[in-house]
Amino acid sequence: MRPHVCPWWGGYFIDNRLRRLLHKPEEILGPYVRSGMTAMDVGCGMGFFAIAMARLVGPAGRVIAVDLQQKMLDVLRKRAAKAGVGDRIDTRRCQANALEVAEPVDFALAFYSAHEVPDLPRLLGEIHECLRPGGRFLVVEPVGHVSAADFQNLLAMAEDVGLAQDDRPRIRLSRAAVLVKE
Ligand SMILES: C[S@@+](CC[C@H](N)C(=O)[O-])C[C@H]1O[C@@H](n2cnc3c(N)ncnc32)[C@H](O)[C@@H]1O
């Protein structure tokens, strides 16, 4: 069965001021994203994390924000421009089973998006391909949608493609892991 994809208008429910009470993007990303990095946000939605990433990479860095839905990317572009970081973010529309990001990245994020991707091993393989050696991948899934067993499965698939577990950060209402390309 094809996984359910968050409809574009659903972006307004998960990307708003109230969510900041639950998830503080700069705090969540701060340990991994440094000035000058190239960072990628997979399933970026309306930019809740991509805009914070753009602040953290600074003017010398770059963010590649990838999503299946053009409407998500259109809202992200407007919000990024308003936040003054539009010039640091490349938005890319992808296919359900192909990110097609060719350039190397130092950090990748998939926040509440991996369970919507039909071919998870393929996505993990693509993220592994993009990451520079030593690069980190933070994957975060919602507890309500992804069971502990399914998250363990994801970690096993990640290990199979060469992404080793580095940390298990605590993020509210979420299952999270930091994986590293060795
Ligand atoms: C629940 S939203 C999360 C958005 C954002 N990461 C956040 O935390 O606010 C999931 C996002 O993943 C995107 N998505 C779903 N399937 C995808 C795929 N195969 N490739 C890339 N993005 C996908 C959806 O369009 C949606 O924007």
The ligand as a Gaussian input file, in Angstrom:
#p B3LYP/6-31G(d) Opt

LIG

0 1
 C        4.369000      15.677000       7.757000
 S        5.170000      16.709000       6.571000
 C        6.607000      17.268000       7.469000
 C        7.155000      18.557000       6.930000
 C        8.382000      19.112000       7.672000
 N        9.504000      18.208000       7.623000
 C        8.047000      19.476000       9.085000
 O        8.485000      18.784000      10.027000
 O        7.329000      20.480000       9.273000
 C        5.863000      15.540000       5.440000
 C        6.429000      16.178000       4.189000
 O        7.097000      15.157000       3.427000
 C        6.784000      15.356000       2.056000
 N        6.958000      14.087000       1.334000
 C        6.125000      13.030000       1.320000
 N        6.627000      12.042000       0.554000
 C        7.813000      12.490000       0.078000
 C        8.789000      11.936000      -0.785000
 N        8.655000      10.711000      -1.306000
 N        9.890000      12.667000      -1.066000
 C       10.029000      13.915000      -0.537000
 N        9.120000      14.509000       0.274000
 C        8.021000      13.794000       0.575000
 C        5.353000      15.859000       2.057000
 O        5.020000      16.527000       0.855000
 C        5.369000      16.793000       3.288000
 O        5.739000      18.095000       2.939000

